[in-house]
Amino acid sequence: MSRKHHHFKVAEVSCCVKYFLFGFNIIFWLLGAAFLGIGLWAWAEKAQLTFCSISSSGLQGVLSNISSITDLGGFDPVWLFIVVGGVMFILGFAGCIGALRENTFLLKFFSVFLGLIFFLELTAGILAFVFKDWIKDQLNFFINNNVKAYRDDIDLQNLIDFAQEYWSCCGAHGPNDWNLNIYFNCTELNPSRERCGVPFSCCVRDPAEDVLNTQCGYDVRLQGVTVECNLLIFDYNCMHSVSIPSADTFPVLTFRLFFNIEMDMQRQFNQQKYIYTKGCVGQFEKWLQDNLILVAGIFVGIALLQVGTGIFPCFIF
Protein backbone atom coordinates (compact mmCIF):
# COMPACT_ATOMS: atom_id res chain seq x y z
CA MET A 1 0.00 0.00 0.00
CA SER A 2 2.78 2.41 0.87
CA ARG A 3 4.43 1.82 -2.48
CA LYS A 4 1.24 2.65 -4.41
CA HIS A 5 0.68 5.74 -2.28
CA HIS A 6 4.23 6.89 -2.98
CA HIS A 7 3.76 6.40 -6.75
CA PHE A 8 0.51 8.41 -6.74
CA LYS A 9 2.20 11.33 -4.95
CA VAL A 10 5.06 11.52 -7.48
CA ALA A 11 2.65 11.37 -10.42
CA GLU A 12 0.60 14.23 -8.93
CA VAL A 13 3.64 16.49 -8.57
CA SER A 14 4.83 15.66 -12.09
CA CYS A 15 1.38 16.48 -13.48
CA CYS A 16 1.42 19.98 -11.94
CA VAL A 17 4.93 20.65 -13.21
CA LYS A 18 4.05 19.21 -16.59
CA TYR A 19 1.12 21.53 -17.28
CA PHE A 20 2.83 24.57 -15.77
CA LEU A 21 5.80 23.99 -18.06
CA PHE A 22 3.47 23.39 -21.00
CA GLY A 23 1.50 26.61 -20.36
CA PHE A 24 4.62 28.72 -19.91
CA ASN A 25 6.29 27.37 -23.03
CA ILE A 26 3.27 27.71 -25.28
CA ILE A 27 3.21 31.44 -24.46
CA PHE A 28 6.96 31.61 -24.99
CA TRP A 29 6.61 29.73 -28.28
CA LEU A 30 3.86 32.04 -29.57
CA LEU A 31 5.92 35.12 -28.69
CA GLY A 32 8.89 33.63 -30.51
CA ALA A 33 6.74 32.89 -33.55
CA ALA A 34 5.50 36.50 -33.53
CA PHE A 35 9.05 37.92 -33.28
CA LEU A 36 10.30 35.58 -36.00
CA GLY A 37 7.35 36.38 -38.26
CA ILE A 38 7.85 40.15 -37.90
CA GLY A 39 11.57 39.80 -38.58
CA LEU A 40 11.11 37.64 -41.68
CA TRP A 41 8.35 39.90 -43.00
CA ALA A 42 10.48 43.03 -42.56
CA TRP A 43 13.50 41.33 -44.11
CA ALA A 44 11.46 40.16 -47.11
CA GLU A 45 10.06 43.67 -47.56
CA LYS A 46 13.55 45.16 -47.55
CA ALA A 47 14.94 42.50 -49.84
CA GLN A 48 12.00 43.15 -52.17
CA LEU A 49 11.54 39.46 -52.68
CA THR A 50 8.37 38.22 -54.27
CA PHE A 51 8.67 34.51 -53.88
CA CYS A 52 6.12 33.95 -56.63
CA SER A 53 8.41 35.59 -59.19
CA ILE A 54 11.73 34.00 -58.23
CA SER A 55 11.96 32.41 -61.66
CA SER A 56 11.91 35.82 -63.37
CA SER A 57 15.02 37.08 -61.56
CA GLY A 58 16.72 33.74 -61.05
CA LEU A 59 18.75 32.56 -58.09
CA GLN A 60 21.51 35.09 -58.79
CA GLY A 61 19.07 37.99 -58.57
CA VAL A 62 17.66 36.69 -55.30
CA LEU A 63 21.15 36.29 -53.79
CA SER A 64 22.02 39.79 -55.00
CA ASN A 65 18.98 41.22 -53.22
CA ILE A 66 19.87 39.33 -50.03
CA SER A 67 23.46 40.58 -50.19
CA SER A 68 22.36 44.19 -50.62
CA ILE A 69 20.30 43.98 -47.45
CA THR A 70 22.75 42.11 -45.25
CA ASP A 71 25.82 44.13 -46.30
CA LEU A 72 24.94 47.32 -44.41
CA GLY A 73 27.44 49.59 -42.74
CA GLY A 74 25.44 49.63 -39.55
CA PHE A 75 23.24 47.46 -37.39
CA ASP A 76 20.02 46.12 -38.90
CA PRO A 77 17.33 45.74 -36.19
CA VAL A 78 15.55 43.14 -38.32
CA TRP A 79 18.23 40.57 -37.50
CA LEU A 80 17.60 41.09 -33.79
CA PHE A 81 13.97 40.07 -34.31
CA ILE A 82 14.98 37.08 -36.43
CA VAL A 83 17.66 35.75 -34.05
CA VAL A 84 15.72 36.34 -30.82
CA GLY A 85 12.49 35.09 -32.37
CA GLY A 86 14.22 31.98 -33.75
CA VAL A 87 15.75 31.07 -30.38
CA MET A 88 12.45 31.64 -28.57
CA PHE A 89 10.58 29.60 -31.18
CA ILE A 90 12.95 26.61 -30.90
CA LEU A 91 13.05 26.68 -27.10
CA GLY A 92 9.31 27.15 -26.76
CA PHE A 93 8.56 24.35 -29.20
CA ALA A 94 10.93 21.91 -27.46
CA GLY A 95 9.60 22.79 -24.00
CA CYS A 96 5.95 22.72 -25.05
CA ILE A 97 6.00 19.42 -26.94
CA GLY A 98 8.47 17.86 -24.50
CA ALA A 99 6.24 18.65 -21.51
CA LEU A 100 3.02 17.61 -23.22
CA ARG A 101 4.35 14.33 -24.58
CA GLU A 102 6.80 13.79 -21.70
CA ASN A 103 9.53 13.41 -24.30
CA THR A 104 12.82 13.01 -22.45
CA PHE A 105 15.00 14.05 -25.39
CA LEU A 106 13.14 17.34 -26.00
CA LEU A 107 13.07 18.18 -22.29
CA LYS A 108 16.80 17.56 -21.94
CA PHE A 109 17.44 19.64 -25.07
CA PHE A 110 15.30 22.42 -23.58
CA SER A 111 17.17 22.37 -20.25
CA VAL A 112 20.66 22.20 -21.80
CA PHE A 113 19.91 24.93 -24.36
CA LEU A 114 18.46 27.21 -21.67
CA GLY A 115 21.43 26.50 -19.41
CA LEU A 116 23.83 27.34 -22.23
CA ILE A 117 22.09 30.67 -22.85
CA PHE A 118 22.23 31.48 -19.13
CA PHE A 119 25.94 30.64 -19.04
CA LEU A 120 26.65 32.86 -22.06
CA GLU A 121 24.69 35.73 -20.51
CA LEU A 122 26.56 35.35 -17.22
CA THR A 123 29.92 35.26 -19.03
CA ALA A 124 29.01 38.32 -21.10
CA GLY A 125 28.02 40.23 -17.95
CA ILE A 126 31.29 39.41 -16.18
CA LEU A 127 33.38 40.31 -19.24
CA ALA A 128 31.46 43.56 -19.69
CA PHE A 129 32.25 44.52 -16.09
CA VAL A 130 35.95 43.57 -16.35
CA PHE A 131 36.53 45.15 -19.78
CA LYS A 132 34.15 48.10 -19.42
CA ASP A 133 36.59 50.53 -21.09
CA TRP A 134 36.88 48.24 -24.11
CA ILE A 135 33.09 47.87 -24.17
CA LYS A 136 32.76 51.67 -24.15
CA ASP A 137 35.16 51.96 -27.10
CA GLN A 138 33.21 49.32 -28.99
CA LEU A 139 29.97 51.15 -28.21
CA ASN A 140 31.45 54.36 -29.65
CA PHE A 141 32.57 52.47 -32.75
CA PHE A 142 29.15 50.82 -33.05
CA ILE A 143 27.24 54.12 -32.80
CA ASN A 144 29.55 55.89 -35.25
CA ASN A 145 29.09 53.07 -37.77
CA ASN A 146 25.34 53.41 -37.43
CA VAL A 147 25.57 57.19 -37.82
CA LYS A 148 27.33 56.58 -41.16
CA ALA A 149 24.57 54.19 -42.27
CA TYR A 150 21.68 56.36 -41.02
CA ARG A 151 20.04 56.72 -44.44
CA ASP A 152 20.86 53.19 -45.62
CA ASP A 153 18.12 51.39 -43.72
CA ILE A 154 14.73 52.67 -42.54
CA ASP A 155 14.63 50.43 -39.46
CA LEU A 156 18.09 51.59 -38.39
CA GLN A 157 17.01 55.18 -38.98
CA ASN A 158 13.94 54.73 -36.78
CA LEU A 159 16.06 53.09 -34.06
CA ILE A 160 18.55 55.98 -34.02
CA ASP A 161 15.75 58.55 -33.99
CA PHE A 162 14.08 56.76 -31.08
CA ALA A 163 17.35 56.61 -29.10
CA GLN A 164 18.17 60.28 -29.69
CA GLU A 165 14.68 61.40 -28.70
CA TYR A 166 14.43 59.10 -25.68
CA TRP A 167 17.84 59.99 -24.22
CA SER A 168 17.77 63.63 -25.45
CA CYS A 169 21.10 63.24 -27.23
CA CYS A 170 22.69 63.74 -30.63
CA GLY A 171 25.43 61.54 -32.07
CA ALA A 172 27.84 59.41 -30.06
CA HIS A 173 29.56 62.34 -28.32
CA GLY A 174 27.78 65.35 -29.79
CA PRO A 175 26.16 66.85 -32.91
CA ASN A 176 29.47 67.05 -34.80
CA ASP A 177 29.53 63.24 -35.02
CA TRP A 178 27.07 63.64 -37.88
CA ASN A 179 29.99 64.79 -40.02
CA LEU A 180 30.59 61.05 -40.46
CA ASN A 181 27.40 60.80 -42.52
CA ILE A 182 27.69 61.74 -46.19
CA TYR A 183 24.38 63.62 -46.12
CA PHE A 184 25.07 65.70 -43.00
CA ASN A 185 28.82 66.40 -43.27
CA CYS A 186 30.02 69.98 -43.71
CA THR A 187 32.40 69.53 -46.64
CA GLU A 188 32.02 72.04 -49.45
CA LEU A 189 31.58 69.23 -51.96
CA ASN A 190 28.47 67.96 -50.19
CA PRO A 191 25.46 68.93 -52.36
CA SER A 192 22.89 67.67 -49.86
CA ARG A 193 20.34 70.09 -48.43
CA GLU A 194 21.04 68.44 -45.06
CA ARG A 195 24.66 69.63 -45.18
CA CYS A 196 25.91 70.84 -41.77
CA GLY A 197 22.66 69.71 -40.20
CA VAL A 198 21.43 66.97 -37.89
CA PRO A 199 18.41 64.63 -38.00
CA PHE A 200 15.14 65.98 -36.66
CA SER A 201 15.43 63.63 -33.67
CA CYS A 202 18.28 65.84 -32.38
CA CYS A 203 15.96 68.85 -32.16
CA VAL A 204 14.48 70.07 -28.89
CA ARG A 205 10.74 69.74 -29.38
CA ASP A 206 8.46 72.64 -28.66
CA PRO A 207 5.59 71.34 -26.46
CA ALA A 208 3.20 73.67 -28.26
CA GLU A 209 4.19 72.28 -31.67
CA ASP A 210 1.47 70.07 -33.12
CA VAL A 211 3.20 69.16 -36.39
CA LEU A 212 6.64 67.54 -36.38
CA ASN A 213 9.17 69.73 -38.18
CA THR A 214 11.50 67.28 -39.93
CA GLN A 215 13.68 70.15 -41.20
CA CYS A 216 14.40 71.64 -37.79
CA GLY A 217 17.99 70.38 -37.88
CA TYR A 218 18.97 72.03 -41.16
CA ASP A 219 22.13 74.23 -41.04
CA VAL A 220 22.41 74.12 -37.24
CA ARG A 221 26.11 73.22 -37.44
CA LEU A 222 26.94 75.68 -40.19
CA GLN A 223 30.19 77.47 -39.28
CA GLY A 224 30.70 79.76 -42.21
CA VAL A 225 29.62 80.55 -45.73
CA THR A 226 31.44 82.05 -48.69
CA VAL A 227 29.57 84.86 -50.38
CA GLU A 228 30.56 86.58 -53.61
CA CYS A 229 29.65 90.23 -53.41
CA ASN A 230 29.37 92.71 -56.24
CA LEU A 231 29.72 96.25 -54.98
CA LEU A 232 28.92 99.28 -57.05
CA ILE A 233 30.42 102.35 -55.43
CA PHE A 234 29.33 105.68 -56.69
CA ASP A 235 31.59 108.42 -55.38
CA TYR A 236 31.29 112.10 -56.02
CA ASN A 237 34.07 114.73 -55.80
CA CYS A 238 36.74 112.08 -56.33
CA MET A 239 40.18 112.88 -57.78
CA HIS A 240 40.10 109.94 -60.22
CA SER A 241 36.63 110.49 -61.46
CA VAL A 242 35.44 108.94 -64.65
CA SER A 243 32.79 110.68 -66.69
CA ILE A 244 30.19 108.28 -67.93
CA PRO A 245 28.06 109.48 -70.82
CA SER A 246 24.59 109.86 -69.50
CA ALA A 247 21.81 112.32 -69.13
CA ASP A 248 23.50 113.54 -65.96
CA THR A 249 26.52 115.84 -66.12
CA PHE A 250 27.96 114.93 -62.71
CA PRO A 251 31.22 113.01 -62.63
CA VAL A 252 30.73 109.54 -61.27
CA LEU A 253 33.47 107.21 -60.11
CA THR A 254 32.42 103.64 -60.65
CA PHE A 255 34.25 100.76 -59.06
CA ARG A 256 33.12 97.23 -59.57
CA LEU A 257 34.72 95.04 -56.96
CA PHE A 258 34.67 91.27 -56.98
CA PHE A 259 35.83 89.56 -53.83
CA ASN A 260 35.01 86.68 -51.59
CA ILE A 261 34.11 87.45 -48.01
CA GLU A 262 34.30 84.72 -45.41
CA MET A 263 31.31 85.53 -43.18
CA ASP A 264 31.29 84.16 -39.71
CA MET A 265 27.96 82.42 -39.26
CA GLN A 266 28.51 81.35 -35.67
CA ARG A 267 25.14 81.25 -34.03
CA GLN A 268 24.31 84.22 -31.84
CA PHE A 269 21.78 82.13 -30.05
CA ASN A 270 22.38 79.34 -27.59
CA GLN A 271 22.48 76.11 -29.60
CA GLN A 272 21.12 74.13 -26.68
CA LYS A 273 17.75 75.81 -27.15
CA TYR A 274 17.35 74.17 -30.53
CA ILE A 275 19.19 70.83 -30.55
CA TYR A 276 20.54 68.34 -28.04
CA THR A 277 24.27 68.87 -27.58
CA LYS A 278 25.07 65.87 -25.37
CA GLY A 279 26.26 62.58 -26.85
CA CYS A 280 24.21 59.40 -26.63
CA VAL A 281 27.06 57.41 -25.03
CA GLY A 282 27.20 59.75 -22.04
CA GLN A 283 23.41 59.96 -21.80
CA PHE A 284 23.10 56.18 -21.91
CA GLU A 285 25.67 55.83 -19.10
CA LYS A 286 23.78 58.41 -17.05
CA TRP A 287 20.50 56.58 -17.68
CA LEU A 288 22.06 53.29 -16.51
CA GLN A 289 23.33 54.92 -13.31
CA ASP A 290 19.96 56.53 -12.60
CA ASN A 291 18.06 53.28 -13.25
CA LEU A 292 20.63 50.82 -11.92
CA ILE A 293 18.22 49.14 -9.48
CA LEU A 294 15.56 48.70 -12.16
CA VAL A 295 18.01 47.33 -14.73
CA ALA A 296 19.62 44.99 -12.18
CA GLY A 297 16.18 43.80 -11.06
CA ILE A 298 15.18 42.99 -14.64
CA PHE A 299 18.36 41.01 -15.27
CA VAL A 300 18.04 39.13 -11.97
CA GLY A 301 14.39 38.36 -12.73
CA ILE A 302 15.27 37.01 -16.18
CA ALA A 303 18.09 34.92 -14.70
CA LEU A 304 15.82 33.42 -12.01
CA LEU A 305 13.17 32.69 -14.62
CA GLN A 306 15.72 30.91 -16.81
CA VAL A 307 17.12 28.88 -13.91
CA GLY A 308 13.67 27.94 -12.62
CA THR A 309 12.36 27.01 -16.06
CA GLY A 310 15.48 24.96 -16.75
CA ILE A 311 15.10 23.00 -13.48
CA PHE A 312 11.38 22.23 -13.88
CA PRO A 313 11.84 19.53 -16.57
CA CYS A 314 13.93 17.52 -14.09
CA PHE A 315 10.72 16.80 -12.14
CA ILE A 316 9.21 15.15 -15.21
CA PHE A 317 12.06 12.95 -16.37
C-alpha positions in Angstrom: 0.0 0.0 0.0 2.8 2.4 0.9 4.4 1.8 -2.5 1.2 2.6 -4.4 0.7 5.7 -2.3 4.2 6.9 -3.0 3.8 6.4 -6.8 0.5 8.4 -6.7 2.2 11.3 -5.0 5.1 11.5 -7.5 2.6 11.4 -10.4 0.6 14.2 -8.9 3.6 16.5 -8.6 4.8 15.7 -12.1 1.4 16.5 -13.5 1.4 20.0 -11.9 4.9 20.7 -13.2 4.0 19.2 -16.6 1.1 21.5 -17.3 2.8 24.6 -15.8 5.8 24.0 -18.1 3.5 23.4 -21.0 1.5 26.6 -20.4 4.6 28.7 -19.9 6.3 27.4 -23.0 3.3 27.7 -25.3 3.2 31.4 -24.5 7.0 31.6 -25.0 6.6 29.7 -28.3 3.9 32.0 -29.6 5.9 35.1 -28.7 8.9 33.6 -30.5 6.7 32.9 -33.6 5.5 36.5 -33.5 9.0 37.9 -33.3 10.3 35.6 -36.0 7.4 36.4 -38.3 7.8 40.1 -37.9 11.6 39.8 -38.6 11.1 37.6 -41.7 8.4 39.9 -43.0 10.5 43.0 -42.6 13.5 41.3 -44.1 11.5 40.2 -47.1 10.1 43.7 -47.6 13.5 45.2 -47.6 14.9 42.5 -49.8 12.0 43.2 -52.2 11.5 39.5 -52.7 8.4 38.2 -54.3 8.7 34.5 -53.9 6.1 34.0 -56.6 8.4 35.6 -59.2 11.7 34.0 -58.2 12.0 32.4 -61.7 11.9 35.8 -63.4 15.0 37.1 -61.6 16.7 33.7 -61.0 18.8 32.6 -58.1 21.5 35.1 -58.8 19.1 38.0 -58.6 17.7 36.7 -55.3 21.1 36.3 -53.8 22.0 39.8 -55.0 19.0 41.2 -53.2 19.9 39.3 -50.0 23.5 40.6 -50.2 22.4 44.2 -50.6 20.3 44.0 -47.5 22.7 42.1 -45.2 25.8 44.1 -46.3 24.9 47.3 -44.4 27.4 49.6 -42.7 25.4 49.6 -39.5 23.2 47.5 -37.4 20.0 46.1 -38.9 17.3 45.7 -36.2 15.6 43.1 -38.3 18.2 40.6 -37.5 17.6 41.1 -33.8 14.0 40.1 -34.3 15.0 37.1 -36.4 17.7 35.8 -34.1 15.7 36.3 -30.8 12.5 35.1 -32.4 14.2 32.0 -33.7 15.8 31.1 -30.4 12.4 31.6 -28.6 10.6 29.6 -31.2 12.9 26.6 -30.9 13.1 26.7 -27.1 9.3 27.2 -26.8 8.6 24.3 -29.2 10.9 21.9 -27.5 9.6 22.8 -24.0 5.9 22.7 -25.0 6.0 19.4 -26.9 8.5 17.9 -24.5 6.2 18.7 -21.5 3.0 17.6 -23.2 4.4 14.3 -24.6 6.8 13.8 -21.7 9.5 13.4 -24.3 12.8 13.0 -22.4 15.0 14.0 -25.4 13.1 17.3 -26.0 13.1 18.2 -22.3 16.8 17.6 -21.9 17.4 19.6 -25.1 15.3 22.4 -23.6 17.2 22.4 -20.2 20.7 22.2 -21.8 19.9 24.9 -24.4 18.5 27.2 -21.7 21.4 26.5 -19.4 23.8 27.3 -22.2 22.1 30.7 -22.9 22.2 31.5 -19.1 25.9 30.6 -19.0 26.6 32.9 -22.1 24.7 35.7 -20.5 26.6 35.4 -17.2 29.9 35.3 -19.0 29.0 38.3 -21.1 28.0 40.2 -17.9 31.3 39.4 -16.2 33.4 40.3 -19.2 31.5 43.6 -19.7 32.3 44.5 -16.1 35.9 43.6 -16.4 36.5 45.1 -19.8 34.2 48.1 -19.4 36.6 50.5 -21.1 36.9 48.2 -24.1 33.1 47.9 -24.2 32.8 51.7 -24.2 35.2 52.0 -27.1 33.2 49.3 -29.0 30.0 51.2 -28.2 31.5 54.4 -29.6 32.6 52.5 -32.8 29.2 50.8 -33.0 27.2 54.1 -32.8 29.5 55.9 -35.3 29.1 53.1 -37.8 25.3 53.4 -37.4 25.6 57.2 -37.8 27.3 56.6 -41.2 24.6 54.2 -42.3 21.7 56.4 -41.0 20.0 56.7 -44.4 20.9 53.2 -45.6 18.1 51.4 -43.7 14.7 52.7 -42.5 14.6 50.4 -39.5 18.1 51.6 -38.4 17.0 55.2 -39.0 13.9 54.7 -36.8 16.1 53.1 -34.1 18.6 56.0 -34.0 15.8 58.5 -34.0 14.1 56.8 -31.1 17.4 56.6 -29.1 18.2 60.3 -29.7 14.7 61.4 -28.7 14.4 59.1 -25.7 17.8 60.0 -24.2 17.8 63.6 -25.4 21.1 63.2 -27.2 22.7 63.7 -30.6 25.4 61.5 -32.1 27.8 59.4 -30.1 29.6 62.3 -28.3 27.8 65.3 -29.8 26.2 66.9 -32.9 29.5 67.0 -34.8 29.5 63.2 -35.0 27.1 63.6 -37.9 30.0 64.8 -40.0 30.6 61.0 -40.5 27.4 60.8 -42.5 27.7 61.7 -46.2 24.4 63.6 -46.1 25.1 65.7 -43.0 28.8 66.4 -43.3 30.0 70.0 -43.7 32.4 69.5 -46.6 32.0 72.0 -49.4 31.6 69.2 -52.0 28.5 68.0 -50.2 25.5 68.9 -52.4 22.9 67.7 -49.9 20.3 70.1 -48.4 21.0 68.4 -45.1 24.7 69.6 -45.2 25.9 70.8 -41.8 22.7 69.7 -40.2 21.4 67.0 -37.9 18.4 64.6 -38.0 15.1 66.0 -36.7 15.4 63.6 -33.7 18.3 65.8 -32.4 16.0 68.8 -32.2 14.5 70.1 -28.9 10.7 69.7 -29.4 8.5 72.6 -28.7 5.6 71.3 -26.5 3.2 73.7 -28.3 4.2 72.3 -31.7 1.5 70.1 -33.1 3.2 69.2 -36.4 6.6 67.5 -36.4 9.2 69.7 -38.2 11.5 67.3 -39.9 13.7 70.1 -41.2 14.4 71.6 -37.8 18.0 70.4 -37.9 19.0 72.0 -41.2 22.1 74.2 -41.0 22.4 74.1 -37.2 26.1 73.2 -37.4 26.9 75.7 -40.2 30.2 77.5 -39.3 30.7 79.8 -42.2 29.6 80.6 -45.7 31.4 82.0 -48.7 29.6 84.9 -50.4 30.6 86.6 -53.6 29.6 90.2 -53.4 29.4 92.7 -56.2 29.7 96.3 -55.0 28.9 99.3 -57.0 30.4 102.3 -55.4 29.3 105.7 -56.7 31.6 108.4 -55.4 31.3 112.1 -56.0 34.1 114.7 -55.8 36.7 112.1 -56.3 40.2 112.9 -57.8 40.1 109.9 -60.2 36.6 110.5 -61.5 35.4 108.9 -64.6 32.8 110.7 -66.7 30.2 108.3 -67.9 28.1 109.5 -70.8 24.6 109.9 -69.5 21.8 112.3 -69.1 23.5 113.5 -66.0 26.5 115.8 -66.1 28.0 114.9 -62.7 31.2 113.0 -62.6 30.7 109.5 -61.3 33.5 107.2 -60.1 32.4 103.6 -60.7 34.2 100.8 -59.1 33.1 97.2 -59.6 34.7 95.0 -57.0 34.7 91.3 -57.0 35.8 89.6 -53.8 35.0 86.7 -51.6 34.1 87.4 -48.0 34.3 84.7 -45.4 31.3 85.5 -43.2 31.3 84.2 -39.7 28.0 82.4 -39.3 28.5 81.3 -35.7 25.1 81.3 -34.0 24.3 84.2 -31.8 21.8 82.1 -30.0 22.4 79.3 -27.6 22.5 76.1 -29.6 21.1 74.1 -26.7 17.8 75.8 -27.1 17.3 74.2 -30.5 19.2 70.8 -30.6 20.5 68.3 -28.0 24.3 68.9 -27.6 25.1 65.9 -25.4 26.3 62.6 -26.9 24.2 59.4 -26.6 27.1 57.4 -25.0 27.2 59.7 -22.0 23.4 60.0 -21.8 23.1 56.2 -21.9 25.7 55.8 -19.1 23.8 58.4 -17.1 20.5 56.6 -17.7 22.1 53.3 -16.5 23.3 54.9 -13.3 20.0 56.5 -12.6 18.1 53.3 -13.2 20.6 50.8 -11.9 18.2 49.1 -9.5 15.6 48.7 -12.2 18.0 47.3 -14.7 19.6 45.0 -12.2 16.2 43.8 -11.1 15.2 43.0 -14.6 18.4 41.0 -15.3 18.0 39.1 -12.0 14.4 38.4 -12.7 15.3 37.0 -16.2 18.1 34.9 -14.7 15.8 33.4 -12.0 13.2 32.7 -14.6 15.7 30.9 -16.8 17.1 28.9 -13.9 13.7 27.9 -12.6 12.4 27.0 -16.1 15.5 25.0 -16.8 15.1 23.0 -13.5 11.4 22.2 -13.9 11.8 19.5 -16.6 13.9 17.5 -14.1 10.7 16.8 -12.1 9.2 15.2 -15.2 12.1 12.9 -16.4 
